[in-house]
Amino acid sequence: AGVVVAPYGCNGTAEMQINLGFVVEAGDYQSICEGSFATLNATVTGGVAPFTYLWSNGATTATTSVNPTTNTTYSVTVTNANGCTATASVFVMVNPAPPGSISPLNPSICESQSITLTGNGGSSYFWSTGASTTSITVSPSITTTYTVTVTGSNGCPATASSTVNIKPSPIIAETH
């Protein structure tokens, strides 16, 4: 309650509610790799609690996780206890995965032979053998699948696999 002073010395009381403004922030611009998630968080400064949240993806909490397939702007509208609203937005950029591949793809070799597999399409490579080189030379004794994680210049990964098939040795029959 506040005191109201009227002209001519009259006074009385009145009920009033002061609605202090509030500010909503949706965080900084985010850059993610294709297939990854971004966590968005609405932060409220000032205002009268409790607050309700409504994100453009339908989420109704202060924090939401999104997995966009293209660049997307998300907005959040926050309503305070007095029914006042404020809105903020955040841009999520989706970076593409590199066109990772292995050559040759699914080669066949004879037992005891070796073959060089080469990763393509990235700026760094990590093989299932533990090597971190562009190419690996392998001599498997049985059919084996090799996988490489290719990382692009934007820091996003892609995975490629190649199976090295082992041809059976010919059976040489002795004739008497």
C-alpha positions in Angstrom: 0.0 0.0 0.0 1.2 3.5 -0.7 0.1 6.9 0.6 -1.7 9.1 -1.8 -1.6 12.8 -1.1 -4.4 14.7 -2.8 -4.5 18.5 -3.2 -5.8 20.6 -0.4 -4.3 18.5 2.3 -6.5 15.5 1.9 -4.9 12.1 2.1 -5.9 8.4 1.9 -4.4 5.0 1.0 -4.4 3.1 -2.3 -3.2 -0.3 -3.3 -0.8 -0.4 -6.2 1.4 -2.9 -7.8 4.6 -1.8 -9.5 5.6 -4.0 -12.3 9.4 -3.9 -12.7 10.5 -4.7 -16.2 12.6 -7.8 -16.9 15.1 -8.8 -19.5 15.4 -12.2 -21.2 18.5 -13.4 -22.9 18.7 -16.6 -25.0 22.5 -16.9 -25.0 25.1 -16.4 -27.7 25.2 -17.5 -31.3 26.0 -21.3 -31.5 27.8 -23.2 -34.1 27.3 -27.0 -34.2 28.2 -29.9 -36.5 25.6 -31.6 -38.5 23.9 -34.3 -36.4 24.9 -32.6 -33.1 22.8 -31.0 -30.4 22.9 -27.4 -29.1 21.7 -26.5 -25.6 19.8 -23.3 -25.4 19.3 -21.5 -22.1 17.0 -18.6 -21.3 18.2 -16.3 -18.6 15.9 -13.8 -16.9 17.1 -10.6 -15.1 14.6 -8.7 -13.0 10.9 -9.2 -13.1 8.4 -11.0 -10.8 8.8 -14.7 -10.4 7.6 -17.4 -11.2 8.4 -17.3 -14.9 7.0 -19.5 -17.6 8.9 -20.3 -20.8 7.8 -21.1 -24.4 10.4 -21.8 -27.0 9.7 -21.8 -30.7 10.4 -25.6 -30.7 7.6 -26.1 -28.2 9.8 -26.6 -25.1 8.4 -25.1 -21.9 11.5 -25.0 -19.7 14.3 -22.5 -19.3 16.7 -24.9 -21.0 16.1 -26.9 -24.2 18.2 -29.1 -26.4 17.8 -28.8 -30.2 19.1 -30.8 -33.2 18.5 -28.6 -36.2 19.4 -29.9 -39.7 19.7 -26.4 -41.2 20.7 -23.0 -39.8 17.8 -22.0 -37.4 16.9 -19.1 -35.2 15.1 -20.1 -32.0 13.1 -17.7 -29.9 11.8 -17.9 -26.3 9.0 -16.0 -24.8 9.1 -15.6 -21.0 6.0 -14.6 -19.0 6.3 -13.4 -15.5 3.9 -13.7 -12.5 2.1 -10.5 -13.6 1.5 -11.8 -17.2 4.1 -9.5 -18.7 6.2 -11.0 -21.5 9.6 -10.6 -23.0 11.2 -12.4 -25.9 14.7 -13.2 -27.0 16.2 -15.3 -29.8 19.4 -17.2 -30.6 20.9 -18.3 -33.9 22.2 -21.9 -34.3 24.5 -22.5 -37.3 24.8 -26.1 -38.6 28.1 -26.9 -40.2 28.3 -29.8 -42.7 30.3 -32.9 -42.2 33.2 -33.4 -44.6 32.7 -35.8 -47.5 34.9 -38.5 -45.9 35.8 -41.6 -47.8 38.4 -44.3 -48.1 40.1 -45.5 -51.2 40.2 -48.2 -52.4 36.7 -49.1 -51.2 36.3 -52.8 -50.1 39.4 -54.2 -52.0 40.3 -57.9 -52.2 43.9 -59.1 -51.6 45.6 -62.5 -51.3 46.7 -63.8 -48.0 50.0 -62.3 -46.8 49.7 -59.3 -49.1 49.4 -55.7 -47.9 47.4 -52.8 -49.1 47.4 -49.1 -48.5 44.1 -47.4 -47.6 43.8 -43.6 -47.9 41.4 -41.3 -46.2 39.9 -38.5 -48.3 37.9 -35.3 -47.8 39.2 -33.9 -44.6 42.1 -32.1 -42.9 42.8 -34.7 -40.3 42.3 -38.5 -40.0 42.0 -41.0 -37.2 41.9 -44.7 -38.1 40.5 -47.7 -36.1 44.1 -49.0 -35.9 45.1 -45.9 -33.9 47.0 -44.2 -36.7 46.5 -40.5 -37.3 47.9 -40.3 -40.8 46.1 -39.8 -44.1 47.0 -43.4 -45.2 47.6 -46.7 -43.5 49.2 -49.9 -44.9 47.6 -53.1 -43.6 48.2 -56.8 -44.0 45.2 -58.5 -42.4 45.2 -62.3 -42.2 41.4 -62.4 -42.2 38.7 -60.2 -43.8 38.9 -57.0 -41.8 36.9 -53.7 -41.8 38.9 -50.5 -41.2 37.3 -47.2 -40.2 38.5 -43.7 -40.4 37.1 -40.6 -38.7 37.7 -37.7 -41.1 37.6 -34.2 -39.6 36.9 -31.2 -41.9 38.5 -27.8 -41.7 35.3 -26.6 -39.8 36.0 -29.2 -37.0 33.1 -31.5 -38.0 33.7 -35.2 -38.3 32.5 -37.9 -40.7 33.2 -41.6 -40.6 34.0 -44.0 -43.5 34.7 -47.7 -43.6 36.4 -50.1 -46.1 36.5 -53.9 -45.7 39.7 -55.6 -46.9 38.6 -59.0 -48.2 41.1 -61.9 -48.1 41.0 -64.2 -51.1 41.5 -67.8 -50.2 44.8 -69.3 -51.3 44.5 -71.7 -54.1 44.7 -75.4 -53.2 47.4 -77.1 -55.1 46.7 -80.7 -55.5 49.6 -83.1 -56.0 49.2 -85.8 -58.6 51.1 -89.0 -58.5 
